[in-house]
Amino acid sequence: VYNAAPTWGVAVGVAVGVAEPVLTQHLHLHQGQTFSFLGVRVSSPLSLLVNGKRPPGSALAPPCLALSNPGALPE
């Protein structure tokens, strides 16, 4: 689940409904071995149903602004 707060999660045994899943086939080669698996991407925890209810707003990760200036002189 993308954009989920680090403190949010679901417990084992709860029912989770995914409204708009994106199923992706992953294929990776690493040190001569092939790893293939399916992944379901969920863009936000707020698009889920957990035991028939939407998660609270606190389940969404807060925005984070990162700035950089590659042309700036080092200090």
N, C-alpha and C positions, 0 to 999 in steps of 0.2 A: 504494500500500500504506500504509494508515494504521498509526500506532504503530510505524513502523520507525525504528531508530536512524539518526541522520544519517550514520554511517560505514558502514552496511550497504547493499548493493545487489547486483544480479545482473549478470553480464557478458553481452555480446552473444553469442548462439549457444548459451546454456545452455537446457535444457528446463525450463519452469516449469509446474507443475500447480496449478490453483486449485480447491480442494475445494468451497467454498461461495460462489461469486461472486454479487454482486448487480448486475445490469445495469440501468442507469438512462439514460433519454433526457434529455439536457440541451438546453434551448432558452433562448438568451440574446439579448436585443436590446441593442445598444450603438451609439449615434450613428447610428441609422437602419439599421444592418446587423443581420441575423439570423445567429446562430451556432448550429448544431445538431450535436450529436455524442453518441455513446454512451460511457458510462463504466462500467468494471467496478470495483466497490468491494471491496477485500479488507481485512477488519478488523484483521488482524495478519499479520506476516511468518511467524509460527509456524504459520499455517494453510496455508502453501504447501508444495509439494514442489519442490525445486530439484535437477535431475538425479537425481530419485528419492529424495532425502533431505530431512529437515526442516532448516531453517536452525538455527544454534546459538542459544542463549538470548540471546547478545549482539546478535542482530539486532533484538530488541525494545527500543523506546525506554524509557529509565528513567522512572519516574513523576516528575511535577513538581507541587509544591504551590504554588499562588498564592493569597495571602490579600489581602483588601481590606476596608476599613471605610468605606463611603461617608458614615457619620455622624460620622466623626472630624474634629476641628478641624484646619485646616492649621497646620503649624509655622511 
